[in-house]
Amino acid sequence: MNVREKIEGFEELTFIPQATFSSKSLGRERYEEGDTIRTCFMVDRDRIIHCKSFRRLKHKTQVYIKTFGDHYRTRLTHTLEVAQVARTIGAGIGLNENLIEAISLGHDLGHVAFAHNGEEVLKDFLDEGFRHNEQSVRVVKKLEREGKGLNLTAEVIDGILNHSGLSKGSNKAMTLEGCVVKYSDKIAYLNHDIDDSIRAGLLTEEELPKEVIKLLGNTHSQRIETLVLDMIKNTTKNINENIPDVTLSLEIWEAMTELRQFMFKNVYLGDILNVERSKAKFILTQLIDHYFKNPEELPDMYKIILEEEGLKRAVADYIAGMSDDYCLNKFNSIFVPKFVIY
């Protein structure tokens, strides 16, 4: 018996029956022999951590565009916080933490530069629209490793695809682990975005909805603890009643929803960041237009996509992969004069 088989045996002893067991994975699109040490989901986690798209997350905006302060979240630190919240919830329920971590680390690989502003620009550019969760799947299936993709398991890809949204009609992951990540994404970003907004002087604690804060907690850590414990308790109750569903209690769900609506109104879509959002969209629009008119300037890999899937798709993939810094550097090199002309 090798190490991987020992870990898989440990899963059988410790996970709840409704969990996703590594030995019973639906597998990969391209068959591979199993690793002697790592389970399939551990392999997926490692492939994501070591891929270029993951490293670029450190220079992709979470909410605040081009913030130089050391303590503001980036897309990378957001991803790590999601993984931490999700693993804690998974451990409390008795789910596969390695699957949860792999989905968490890969869920935002397809996010565009300058937060959701980039997503809006590409949504208008592509005929079929643009959704970052679908782009994250495209990254791991096609764009990484120079077009070979990471060949991840079906469960991880499904979790990445279905992490977005939180409405009753939104897509639902095939695994409980994927559902945990979906909630954890919202738990993480709501609370750390409040923290960053207060740090930036754009919100005060007094402005937060008082009844919501009274219920969830006065501090960042208190709110996360309330949400995590409620999800573990409520999901465990569901499972014990033969309802395999990851949920919050109604009271906590309504409080989180109200807090989310507050953040959308006052921060994400509010007047506070309007000027910066407009600048970001201008830069991205100019770059998209430039590469659409000058496709010969696209890197070789995207020229292949151009031939296979068309110019718009190639330009969108290239733009979507850019970090904020790379995007600004490209804009400057193309549109800003290098010297003063007299």
Order of alpha helices (4+ residues) and beta strands (2+ residues): alpha-alpha-alpha-alpha-alpha-alpha-alpha-alpha-alpha-alpha-alpha-alpha-alpha-alpha-alpha-alpha-alpha
